[in-house]
Amino acid sequence: MLNVLVTGGSRGLGLGIARKLAASGYRVIAVARHENEQCRSARAEADASGQGAFVFHSFDLSETASIPAFVSALRKEHGSIYGLVNNAGISFDGSLALMPSSQIEQLLLVNTMAPILLTRSIVRSMMAEGCGRVINMASITAFSGYSGLSVYSATKAALVGFTRSLAREVGRAGITVNAVAPGFVSTDLTHSMTADQREKIERRSALKRLTDVEDVANAVEYLLSDKAKSVTGTVLTVDAGCTA
Ligand SMILES: NC(=O)c1ccc[n+]([C@@H]2O[C@H](COP(=O)([O-])OP(=O)(O)OC[C@H]3O[C@@H](n4cnc5c(N)ncnc54)[C@H](OP(=O)(O)O)[C@@H]3O)[C@@H](O)[C@H]2O)c1
């Protein structure tokens, strides 16, 4: 069974991705700070299906100095890691002029530093094995912009640059590196969006609807699969045509 590490696999998009991948036969190693009831039912669902598996490890990705030891413990327990989905992310919205430095630092740490350091730890063994898949969760705000999300958008734009360059760096080792850029999806991260804002996004999108968790999980599943063996260095936008 191929191991895929999904950060932020306890809720929202990450949980949807983890459940989809477990149903497709992967062993999902979901990582987040807190295990919850949804994780326990995802594990029961995977066990009952007899397909893949769902295991949960608690870890705070902002503890970046502990990432190498965390990765080697995972490798010792589960074996080599085929896929890495850098999905965990946080968001603070508000005007840049009023944003405290502590929030800016936290955004950069969790959304940019942590995925880069986690990828560094995992890509080393992928290179030794001559295969692997890295998928970074960006956002359409990285290229379209959104008022009140300047720092968040900067962290996502950084992941896009990281994706493209790393794809060039590790391609010869048989590793693909791609990003997924979702549009607005209703999760805990976006709970502060008003009904009015949601309606506006829906109205402006080409498909006249919002993106759902399943849409994003399907994109990740595709990028991990053999069907995407020649796809690397790309950003797959999944936004119901919001930026079309
Ligand atoms: N929802 C959207 O509209 C949207 C659009 C574009 C891109 N995205 C991106 O998609 C990703 C997932 O978003 P979401 O909407 O699913 O968010 P969410 O519902 O808030 O879930 C975030 C996940 O990340 C985990 N997490 C947060 N901080 C962490 C930390 N320090 N260490 C370990 N895990 C941590 C959370 O678990 P714990 O709190 O237990 O740690 C949770 O599992 C993010 O990168 C986000 O930027 C979302």
The ligand as a MOL file (V3000), in Angstrom:
LIG
                    3D

  0  0  0     0  0            999 V3000
M  V30 BEGIN CTAB
M  V30 COUNTS 48 52 0 0 0
M  V30 BEGIN ATOM
M  V30 1 N -11.3400 26.6980 2.0520 0
M  V30 2 C -10.9910 27.4330 1.0040 0
M  V30 3 O -11.7950 28.2010 0.4490 0
M  V30 4 C -9.6020 27.3550 0.4490 0
M  V30 5 C -9.3490 27.9460 -0.7960 0
M  V30 6 C -8.0770 27.8820 -1.3310 0
M  V30 7 C -7.0680 27.2460 -0.6390 0
M  V30 8 N -7.3190 26.6850 0.5800 0 CHG=1
M  V30 9 C -6.2180 26.0320 1.2700 0
M  V30 10 O -6.5430 24.6810 1.4970 0
M  V30 11 C -5.9100 24.2240 2.6870 0
M  V30 12 C -6.9420 23.6070 3.6110 0
M  V30 13 O -7.9080 24.5900 3.9300 0
M  V30 14 P -9.2750 24.2670 4.6890 0
M  V30 15 O -10.2570 25.2280 4.1780 0
M  V30 16 O -9.5560 22.8160 4.6160 0 CHG=-1
M  V30 17 O -8.8690 24.6950 6.1860 0
M  V30 18 P -9.4420 24.1920 7.5870 0
M  V30 19 O -10.7900 23.6080 7.4300 0
M  V30 20 O -9.2570 25.3390 8.5220 0
M  V30 21 O -8.4290 23.0130 8.0000 0
M  V30 22 C -7.0740 23.3010 8.2430 0
M  V30 23 C -6.3490 22.0310 8.5800 0
M  V30 24 O -4.9650 22.3480 8.8510 0
M  V30 25 C -4.6280 21.8900 10.1620 0
M  V30 26 N -3.6380 22.7900 10.7570 0
M  V30 27 C -3.7440 24.1230 10.9440 0
M  V30 28 N -2.6550 24.5910 11.5580 0
M  V30 29 C -1.8350 23.5320 11.7710 0
M  V30 30 C -0.5740 23.3720 12.3830 0
M  V30 31 N 0.0970 24.4030 12.9350 0
M  V30 32 N -0.0180 22.1400 12.4210 0
M  V30 33 C -0.6790 21.0780 11.8780 0
M  V30 34 N -1.8760 21.1660 11.2820 0
M  V30 35 C -2.4540 22.3840 11.2400 0
M  V30 36 C -5.9620 21.8760 10.9370 0
M  V30 37 O -5.9750 20.9680 12.0360 0
M  V30 38 P -5.6440 21.4230 13.5600 0
M  V30 39 O -6.3140 22.7500 13.7680 0
M  V30 40 O -6.1520 20.3230 14.4110 0
M  V30 41 O -4.1510 21.5250 13.6080 0
M  V30 42 C -6.8980 21.3540 9.8400 0
M  V30 43 O -6.7710 19.9600 9.7070 0
M  V30 44 C -5.1900 25.4320 3.2810 0
M  V30 45 O -3.8470 25.4190 2.8900 0
M  V30 46 C -5.9120 26.6090 2.6350 0
M  V30 47 O -5.0960 27.7360 2.5690 0
M  V30 48 C -8.5630 26.7090 1.1470 0
M  V30 END ATOM
M  V30 BEGIN BOND
M  V30 1 1 1 2
M  V30 2 2 2 3
M  V30 3 1 2 4
M  V30 4 1 4 5
M  V30 5 2 4 48
M  V30 6 2 5 6
M  V30 7 1 6 7
M  V30 8 2 7 8
M  V30 9 1 8 9
M  V30 10 1 8 48
M  V30 11 1 9 10
M  V30 12 1 9 46
M  V30 13 1 10 11
M  V30 14 1 11 12
M  V30 15 1 11 44
M  V30 16 1 12 13
M  V30 17 1 13 14
M  V30 18 2 14 15
M  V30 19 1 14 16
M  V30 20 1 14 17
M  V30 21 1 17 18
M  V30 22 2 18 19
M  V30 23 1 18 20
M  V30 24 1 18 21
M  V30 25 1 21 22
M  V30 26 1 22 23
M  V30 27 1 23 24
M  V30 28 1 23 42
M  V30 29 1 24 25
M  V30 30 1 25 26
M  V30 31 1 25 36
M  V30 32 1 26 27
M  V30 33 1 26 35
M  V30 34 2 27 28
M  V30 35 1 28 29
M  V30 36 1 29 30
M  V30 37 2 29 35
M  V30 38 1 30 31
M  V30 39 2 30 32
M  V30 40 1 32 33
M  V30 41 2 33 34
M  V30 42 1 34 35
M  V30 43 1 36 37
M  V30 44 1 36 42
M  V30 45 1 37 38
M  V30 46 2 38 39
M  V30 47 1 38 40
M  V30 48 1 38 41
M  V30 49 1 42 43
M  V30 50 1 44 45
M  V30 51 1 44 46
M  V30 52 1 46 47
M  V30 END BOND
M  V30 END CTAB
M  END
